[in-house]
Amino acid sequence: MIRAVVFDCFGVLAEDGWLPFKRRYIGNDTELAEQVADLGKQNEHGYISTDEYFRKASELIGVDQKLLRNAVGKRAPNEELFEYIATHLKPRLKIGLLSNANFDVKVEIFEPAQARLFDASVLSYESKIIKPDPRSFELIASRLGVAITDCLFIDDVERYCAVAEDLGMQSIVYKNPNQVISELNQFL
């Protein structure tokens, strides 16, 4: 029986800031997406400067350069997944955070309301334990006050999920919000 869901941070709860930017400002416009990607390749190959990339891409997309610069290379909360956690999981289950992080992601990346959703966390910089060390999985279950076999672990790294399963957790390999929400619904 699942009593707790444990999430990874990077690649699951925190995504590259480019992804929500792209969803909002480019959407399903494949031609625009290809043009912006082409500019990125020109920049990567040194044909245009980074400043020129931001100028041209922001003009092409129709946004202020500062907005584009803030999105590229930043981490942003996965709003869709956090909304699901708040409305569907938190009322029923304990929520944990297990991440190889060298800073407090709950303060640096997440909004205060998002950070309050976690009943417990294990961050490698404070625990001195890095996934896939089994002790990290055991520690988060202990901090949540549940048996390790009562946890469901979600990570975008398949080998971390395999270790969790070897320890008795169930797991989901994260690919995108829709996929993980669909799989989570099967557990509820």
PyRosetta script that sets phi, psi and omega in degrees:
from pyrosetta import init, pose_from_sequence

init()
pose = pose_from_sequence("MIRAVVFDCFGVLAEDGWLPFKRRYIGNDTELAEQVADLGKQNEHGYISTDEYFRKASELIGVDQKLLRNAVGKRAPNEELFEYIATHLKPRLKIGLLSNANFDVKVEIFEPAQARLFDASVLSYESKIIKPDPRSFELIASRLGVAITDCLFIDDVERYCAVAEDLGMQSIVYKNPNQVISELNQFL")
pose.set_psi(1, 130.3)
pose.set_omega(1, -179.8)
pose.set_phi(2, -80.7)
pose.set_psi(2, 123.3)
pose.set_omega(2, 176.5)
pose.set_phi(3, -116.2)
pose.set_psi(3, -12.6)
pose.set_omega(3, -178.8)
pose.set_phi(4, -149.8)
pose.set_psi(4, 145.2)
pose.set_omega(4, 173.9)
pose.set_phi(5, -116.8)
pose.set_psi(5, 127.8)
pose.set_omega(5, -177.5)
pose.set_phi(6, -112.8)
pose.set_psi(6, 124.8)
pose.set_omega(6, -177.4)
pose.set_phi(7, -109.3)
pose.set_psi(7, 144.3)
pose.set_omega(7, 166.7)
pose.set_phi(8, -79.3)
pose.set_psi(8, 160.3)
pose.set_omega(8, 179.1)
pose.set_phi(9, -91.1)
pose.set_psi(9, -74.3)
pose.set_omega(9, -171.1)
pose.set_phi(10, -70.0)
pose.set_psi(10, 124.0)
pose.set_omega(10, -177.8)
pose.set_phi(11, 91.6)
pose.set_psi(11, -9.5)
pose.set_omega(11, 178.0)
pose.set_phi(12, -124.3)
pose.set_psi(12, -75.1)
pose.set_omega(12, -179.0)
pose.set_phi(13, -81.7)
pose.set_psi(13, -22.7)
pose.set_omega(13, 175.8)
pose.set_phi(14, -124.2)
pose.set_psi(14, 122.0)
pose.set_omega(14, -179.0)
pose.set_phi(15, -114.0)
pose.set_psi(15, 161.7)
pose.set_omega(15, 175.4)
pose.set_phi(16, -55.9)
pose.set_psi(16, 131.9)
pose.set_omega(16, -177.6)
pose.set_phi(17, -57.2)
pose.set_psi(17, -20.9)
pose.set_omega(17, 178.8)
pose.set_phi(18, -64.2)
pose.set_psi(18, -36.0)
pose.set_omega(18, -174.7)
pose.set_phi(19, -63.5)
pose.set_psi(19, -51.0)
pose.set_omega(19, 177.0)
pose.set_phi(20, -66.3)
pose.set_psi(20, -32.2)
pose.set_omega(20, 176.3)
pose.set_phi(21, -61.4)
pose.set_psi(21, -47.6)
pose.set_omega(21, -179.0)
pose.set_phi(22, -62.2)
pose.set_psi(22, -43.9)
pose.set_omega(22, 178.9)
pose.set_phi(23, -59.9)
pose.set_psi(23, -40.9)
pose.set_omega(23, -175.3)
pose.set_phi(24, -77.3)
pose.set_psi(24, -43.6)
pose.set_omega(24, -170.6)
pose.set_phi(25, -103.0)
pose.set_psi(25, -18.6)
pose.set_omega(25, 178.8)
pose.set_phi(26, -111.5)
pose.set_psi(26, -36.7)
pose.set_omega(26, 177.3)
pose.set_phi(27, 58.7)
pose.set_psi(27, -133.3)
pose.set_omega(27, -177.7)
pose.set_phi(28, -97.1)
pose.set_psi(28, 15.4)
pose.set_omega(28, 179.3)
pose.set_phi(29, -76.6)
pose.set_psi(29, 90.2)
pose.set_omega(29, -174.9)
pose.set_phi(30, -65.3)
pose.set_psi(30, -32.8)
pose.set_omega(30, 178.8)
pose.set_phi(31, -65.5)
pose.set_psi(31, -45.1)
pose.set_omega(31, 178.2)
pose.set_phi(32, -64.4)
pose.set_psi(32, -42.4)
pose.set_omega(32, 178.8)
pose.set_phi(33, -59.3)
pose.set_psi(33, -41.7)
pose.set_omega(33, 179.1)
pose.set_phi(34, -66.5)
pose.set_psi(34, -39.5)
pose.set_omega(34, 179.6)
pose.set_phi(35, -64.9)
pose.set_psi(35, -42.3)
pose.set_omega(35, 179.0)
pose.set_phi(36, -67.4)
pose.set_psi(36, -41.4)
pose.set_omega(36, 178.1)
pose.set_phi(37, -62.1)
pose.set_psi(37, -39.0)
pose.set_omega(37, 178.4)
pose.set_phi(38, -63.0)
pose.set_psi(38, -41.6)
pose.set_omega(38, 176.2)
pose.set_phi(39, -60.9)
pose.set_psi(39, -40.3)
pose.set_omega(39, 177.8)
pose.set_phi(40, -61.7)
pose.set_psi(40, -40.3)
pose.set_omega(40, 178.5)
pose.set_phi(41, -67.2)
pose.set_psi(41, -38.7)
pose.set_omega(41, 176.6)
pose.set_phi(42, -61.1)
pose.set_psi(42, -40.0)
pose.set_omega(42, 178.4)
pose.set_phi(43, -67.9)
pose.set_psi(43, -44.3)
pose.set_omega(43, -179.9)
pose.set_phi(44, -61.2)
pose.set_psi(44, -33.7)
pose.set_omega(44, -179.3)
pose.set_phi(45, -87.4)
pose.set_psi(45, -1.9)
pose.set_omega(45, 177.3)
pose.set_phi(46, 84.3)
pose.set_psi(46, 10.2)
pose.set_omega(46, 179.8)
pose.set_phi(47, -76.1)
pose.set_psi(47, -29.7)
pose.set_omega(47, 173.9)
pose.set_phi(48, -132.5)
pose.set_psi(48, 151.9)
pose.set_omega(48, -179.9)
pose.set_phi(49, -74.4)
pose.set_psi(49, 165.6)
pose.set_omega(49, 177.1)
pose.set_phi(50, -62.8)
pose.set_psi(50, -41.2)
pose.set_omega(50, 177.7)
pose.set_phi(51, -61.0)
pose.set_psi(51, -40.9)
pose.set_omega(51, 178.8)
pose.set_phi(52, -65.9)
pose.set_psi(52, -39.2)
pose.set_omega(52, 176.7)
pose.set_phi(53, -57.7)
pose.set_psi(53, -51.6)
pose.set_omega(53, -177.9)
pose.set_phi(54, -63.0)
pose.set_psi(54, -38.3)
pose.set_omega(54, 179.5)
pose.set_phi(55, -64.3)
pose.set_psi(55, -51.8)
pose.set_omega(55, -177.7)
pose.set_phi(56, -66.2)
pose.set_psi(56, -43.4)
pose.set_omega(56, -178.1)
pose.set_phi(57, -66.4)
pose.set_psi(57, -41.6)
pose.set_omega(57, -179.7)
pose.set_phi(58, -66.1)
pose.set_psi(58, -36.7)
pose.set_omega(58, 176.1)
pose.set_phi(59, -65.0)
pose.set_psi(59, -44.3)
pose.set_omega(59, -178.8)
pose.set_phi(60, -62.0)
pose.set_psi(60, -44.6)
pose.set_omega(60, -178.0)
pose.set_phi(61, -77.4)
pose.set_psi(61, -28.9)
pose.set_omega(61, -178.8)
pose.set_phi(62, 87.3)
pose.set_psi(62, 35.4)
pose.set_omega(62, 178.2)
pose.set_phi(63, -127.7)
pose.set_psi(63, 162.4)
pose.set_omega(63, 175.8)
pose.set_phi(64, -65.6)
pose.set_psi(64, 141.4)
pose.set_omega(64, 179.8)
pose.set_phi(65, -56.1)
pose.set_psi(65, -39.0)
pose.set_omega(65, -178.0)
pose.set_phi(66, -61.1)
pose.set_psi(66, -39.6)
pose.set_omega(66, 178.5)
pose.set_phi(67, -62.0)
pose.set_psi(67, -44.6)
pose.set_omega(67, 179.0)
pose.set_phi(68, -65.6)
pose.set_psi(68, -45.1)
pose.set_omega(68, 179.6)
pose.set_phi(69, -60.3)
pose.set_psi(69, -38.3)
pose.set_omega(69, 179.7)
pose.set_phi(70, -67.7)
pose.set_psi(70, -27.3)
pose.set_omega(70, -178.4)
pose.set_phi(71, -80.8)
pose.set_psi(71, -36.4)
pose.set_omega(71, -174.9)
pose.set_phi(72, -75.3)
pose.set_psi(72, 123.9)
pose.set_omega(72, 176.3)
pose.set_phi(73, 81.1)
pose.set_psi(73, 3.7)
pose.set_omega(73, 178.9)
pose.set_phi(74, -100.8)
pose.set_psi(74, 161.6)
pose.set_omega(74, 174.0)
pose.set_phi(75, -103.2)
pose.set_psi(75, 138.3)
pose.set_omega(75, -179.8)
pose.set_phi(76, -131.6)
pose.set_psi(76, 143.6)
pose.set_omega(76, 176.7)
pose.set_phi(77, -60.9)
pose.set_psi(77, 143.0)
pose.set_omega(77, 176.2)
pose.set_phi(78, -79.2)
pose.set_psi(78, 88.6)
pose.set_omega(78, -172.5)
pose.set_phi(79, -56.7)
pose.set_psi(79, -42.1)
pose.set_omega(79, -178.9)
pose.set_phi(80, -61.7)
pose.set_psi(80, -43.5)
pose.set_omega(80, -179.6)
pose.set_phi(81, -70.5)
pose.set_psi(81, -40.7)
pose.set_omega(81, 177.4)
pose.set_phi(82, -62.3)
pose.set_psi(82, -38.6)
pose.set_omega(82, 177.7)
pose.set_phi(83, -62.2)
pose.set_psi(83, -42.2)
pose.set_omega(83, 178.1)
pose.set_phi(84, -63.8)
pose.set_psi(84, -43.5)
pose.set_omega(84, 178.9)
pose.set_phi(85, -59.2)
pose.set_psi(85, -47.2)
pose.set_omega(85, -176.9)
pose.set_phi(86, -64.0)
pose.set_psi(86, -40.3)
pose.set_omega(86, -174.0)
pose.set_phi(87, -91.4)
pose.set_psi(87, -31.6)
pose.set_omega(87, -173.9)
pose.set_phi(88, -110.8)
pose.set_psi(88, -35.1)
pose.set_omega(88, -174.7)
pose.set_phi(89, -94.9)
pose.set_psi(89, -49.6)
pose.set_omega(89, -174.1)
pose.set_phi(90, -56.3)
pose.set_psi(90, -38.4)
pose.set_omega(90, 178.7)
pose.set_phi(91, -65.2)
pose.set_psi(91, -19.0)
pose.set_omega(91, -173.5)
pose.set_phi(92, -113.7)
pose.set_psi(92, -29.6)
pose.set_omega(92, -168.3)
pose.set_phi(93, -133.2)
pose.set_psi(93, 162.9)
pose.set_omega(93, 171.4)
pose.set_phi(94, -81.5)
pose.set_psi(94, 147.4)
pose.set_omega(94, -177.5)
pose.set_phi(95, -120.1)
pose.set_psi(95, 127.7)
pose.set_omega(95, -180.0)
pose.set_phi(96, -121.2)
pose.set_psi(96, 158.5)
pose.set_omega(96, 177.0)
pose.set_phi(97, -125.8)
pose.set_psi(97, 123.7)
pose.set_omega(97, 178.9)
pose.set_phi(98, -129.9)
pose.set_psi(98, 112.8)
pose.set_omega(98, -173.8)
pose.set_phi(99, -146.6)
pose.set_psi(99, 143.4)
pose.set_omega(99, 167.8)
pose.set_phi(100, -81.9)
pose.set_psi(100, 94.9)
pose.set_omega(100, -175.1)
pose.set_phi(101, -134.3)
pose.set_psi(101, 139.3)
pose.set_omega(101, 179.5)
pose.set_phi(102, -99.8)
pose.set_psi(102, 16.8)
pose.set_omega(102, 175.7)
pose.set_phi(103, -157.8)
pose.set_psi(103, 169.4)
pose.set_omega(103, -177.9)
pose.set_phi(104, -80.4)
pose.set_psi(104, 94.8)
pose.set_omega(104, -177.7)
pose.set_phi(105, -62.8)
pose.set_psi(105, -28.4)
pose.set_omega(105, -179.1)
pose.set_phi(106, -64.3)
pose.set_psi(106, -29.4)
pose.set_omega(106, 179.7)
pose.set_phi(107, -94.5)
pose.set_psi(107, -40.4)
pose.set_omega(107, -172.2)
pose.set_phi(108, -82.4)
pose.set_psi(108, -27.2)
pose.set_omega(108, -175.8)
pose.set_phi(109, -115.1)
pose.set_psi(109, -44.5)
pose.set_omega(109, -172.6)
pose.set_phi(110, -87.6)
pose.set_psi(110, 151.9)
pose.set_omega(110, 173.0)
pose.set_phi(111, -72.0)
pose.set_psi(111, 154.9)
pose.set_omega(111, -179.7)
pose.set_phi(112, -54.5)
pose.set_psi(112, -40.9)
pose.set_omega(112, 179.2)
pose.set_phi(113, -64.2)
pose.set_psi(113, -35.3)
pose.set_omega(113, 177.4)
pose.set_phi(114, -68.8)
pose.set_psi(114, -44.2)
pose.set_omega(114, -179.3)
pose.set_phi(115, -62.0)
pose.set_psi(115, -33.5)
pose.set_omega(115, -179.9)
pose.set_phi(116, -70.1)
pose.set_psi(116, -12.9)
pose.set_omega(116, 178.2)
pose.set_phi(117, -69.9)
pose.set_psi(117, -21.9)
pose.set_omega(117, -176.2)
pose.set_phi(118, -82.9)
pose.set_psi(118, 127.8)
pose.set_omega(118, 174.3)
pose.set_phi(119, -81.2)
pose.set_psi(119, -25.7)
pose.set_omega(119, 179.3)
pose.set_phi(120, -161.0)
pose.set_psi(120, 158.0)
pose.set_omega(120, 176.4)
pose.set_phi(121, -145.0)
pose.set_psi(121, 153.8)
pose.set_omega(121, 171.2)
pose.set_phi(122, -132.6)
pose.set_psi(122, 109.8)
pose.set_omega(122, 177.6)
pose.set_phi(123, -111.2)
pose.set_psi(123, 132.1)
pose.set_omega(123, -171.1)
pose.set_phi(124, -58.0)
pose.set_psi(124, -34.1)
pose.set_omega(124, -177.5)
pose.set_phi(125, -65.0)
pose.set_psi(125, -29.7)
pose.set_omega(125, -179.6)
pose.set_phi(126, -95.3)
pose.set_psi(126, -28.9)
pose.set_omega(126, -178.8)
pose.set_phi(127, -89.4)
pose.set_psi(127, -20.1)
pose.set_omega(127, -176.2)
pose.set_phi(128, 64.0)
pose.set_psi(128, 24.4)
pose.set_omega(128, 177.6)
pose.set_phi(129, -126.7)
pose.set_psi(129, 130.4)
pose.set_omega(129, -176.3)
pose.set_phi(130, -113.8)
pose.set_psi(130, 133.6)
pose.set_omega(130, 172.5)
pose.set_phi(131, -58.7)
pose.set_psi(131, 140.3)
pose.set_omega(131, 14.8)
pose.set_phi(132, -96.6)
pose.set_psi(132, 23.2)
pose.set_omega(132, 177.3)
pose.set_phi(133, -54.4)
pose.set_psi(133, 123.1)
pose.set_omega(133, -179.0)
pose.set_phi(134, -54.4)
pose.set_psi(134, -29.0)
pose.set_omega(134, -179.3)
pose.set_phi(135, -62.1)
pose.set_psi(135, -28.3)
pose.set_omega(135, 179.3)
pose.set_phi(136, -67.7)
pose.set_psi(136, -38.4)
pose.set_omega(136, 178.3)
pose.set_phi(137, -69.8)
pose.set_psi(137, -40.8)
pose.set_omega(137, 177.6)
pose.set_phi(138, -64.3)
pose.set_psi(138, -38.9)
pose.set_omega(138, -178.8)
pose.set_phi(139, -66.6)
pose.set_psi(139, -42.6)
pose.set_omega(139, -179.7)
pose.set_phi(140, -66.6)
pose.set_psi(140, -39.5)
pose.set_omega(140, 177.3)
pose.set_phi(141, -62.3)
pose.set_psi(141, -43.0)
pose.set_omega(141, 178.6)
pose.set_phi(142, -62.1)
pose.set_psi(142, -45.6)
pose.set_omega(142, -179.9)
pose.set_phi(143, -65.6)
pose.set_psi(143, -29.7)
pose.set_omega(143, 176.6)
pose.set_phi(144, -79.8)
pose.set_psi(144, -14.9)
pose.set_omega(144, -180.0)
pose.set_phi(145, 75.2)
pose.set_psi(145, 30.2)
pose.set_omega(145, 179.4)
pose.set_phi(146, -130.9)
pose.set_psi(146, 159.5)
pose.set_omega(146, 174.8)
pose.set_phi(147, -68.0)
pose.set_psi(147, 147.6)
pose.set_omega(147, -179.8)
pose.set_phi(148, -59.2)
pose.set_psi(148, -31.3)
pose.set_omega(148, 179.6)
pose.set_phi(149, -73.5)
pose.set_psi(149, -9.2)
pose.set_omega(149, 177.4)
pose.set_phi(150, -96.9)
pose.set_psi(150, 9.8)
pose.set_omega(150, -177.9)
pose.set_phi(151, -106.5)
pose.set_psi(151, 146.1)
pose.set_omega(151, 170.5)
pose.set_phi(152, -115.1)
pose.set_psi(152, 126.6)
pose.set_omega(152, -175.5)
pose.set_phi(153, -110.0)
pose.set_psi(153, 135.5)
pose.set_omega(153, 180.0)
pose.set_phi(154, -124.2)
pose.set_psi(154, 123.0)
pose.set_omega(154, -179.4)
pose.set_phi(155, -149.1)
pose.set_psi(155, 154.6)
pose.set_omega(155, 177.2)
pose.set_phi(156, -89.2)
pose.set_psi(156, -2.1)
pose.set_omega(156, 178.8)
pose.set_phi(157, -104.9)
pose.set_psi(157, 113.8)
pose.set_omega(157, -174.2)
pose.set_phi(158, -59.8)
pose.set_psi(158, -38.6)
pose.set_omega(158, -177.5)
pose.set_phi(159, -67.9)
pose.set_psi(159, -29.1)
pose.set_omega(159, 175.7)
pose.set_phi(160, -68.9)
pose.set_psi(160, -39.5)
pose.set_omega(160, 176.7)
pose.set_phi(161, -64.1)
pose.set_psi(161, -36.9)
pose.set_omega(161, 179.4)
pose.set_phi(162, -64.1)
pose.set_psi(162, -41.2)
pose.set_omega(162, 177.7)
pose.set_phi(163, -64.6)
pose.set_psi(163, -43.8)
pose.set_omega(163, 178.5)
pose.set_phi(164, -57.3)
pose.set_psi(164, -43.7)
pose.set_omega(164, 179.9)
pose.set_phi(165, -65.9)
pose.set_psi(165, -38.6)
pose.set_omega(165, 177.1)
pose.set_phi(166, -59.6)
pose.set_psi(166, -28.3)
pose.set_omega(166, -179.5)
pose.set_phi(167, -88.1)
pose.set_psi(167, -5.0)
pose.set_omega(167, 177.2)
pose.set_phi(168, 109.0)
pose.set_psi(168, -4.0)
pose.set_omega(168, 175.8)
pose.set_phi(169, -77.3)
pose.set_psi(169, 155.2)
pose.set_omega(169, 165.4)
pose.set_phi(170, -89.7)
pose.set_psi(170, 160.4)
pose.set_omega(170, -178.7)
pose.set_phi(171, -146.9)
pose.set_psi(171, 160.2)
pose.set_omega(171, 173.2)
pose.set_phi(172, -132.2)
pose.set_psi(172, 128.8)
pose.set_omega(172, 173.9)
pose.set_phi(173, -85.0)
pose.set_psi(173, 118.2)
pose.set_omega(173, -175.7)
pose.set_phi(174, -75.5)
pose.set_psi(174, 131.8)
pose.set_omega(174, 173.7)
pose.set_phi(175, -119.8)
pose.set_psi(175, -42.8)
pose.set_omega(175, 178.1)
pose.set_phi(176, -162.3)
pose.set_psi(176, 165.7)
pose.set_omega(176, -177.2)
pose.set_phi(177, -57.9)
pose.set_psi(177, -44.2)
pose.set_omega(177, -178.3)
pose.set_phi(178, -61.1)
pose.set_psi(178, -43.2)
pose.set_omega(178, -179.3)
pose.set_phi(179, -63.3)
pose.set_psi(179, -47.6)
pose.set_omega(179, -175.9)
pose.set_phi(180, -70.3)
pose.set_psi(180, -36.6)
pose.set_omega(180, 177.4)
pose.set_phi(181, -64.4)
pose.set_psi(181, -41.8)
pose.set_omega(181, 177.6)
pose.set_phi(182, -60.5)
pose.set_psi(182, -44.9)
pose.set_omega(182, 179.8)
pose.set_phi(183, -69.1)
pose.set_psi(183, -38.0)
pose.set_omega(183, 176.4)
pose.set_phi(184, -62.1)
pose.set_psi(184, -40.3)
pose.set_omega(184, 179.1)
pose.set_phi(185, -58.9)
pose.set_psi(185, -30.1)
pose.set_omega(185, 178.1)
pose.set_phi(186, -67.5)
pose.set_psi(186, -29.4)
pose.set_omega(186, 178.5)
pose.set_phi(187, -78.8)
pose.set_psi(187, -24.2)
pose.set_omega(187, -179.1)
pose.set_phi(188, -85.4)
pose.dump_pdb("model.pdb")
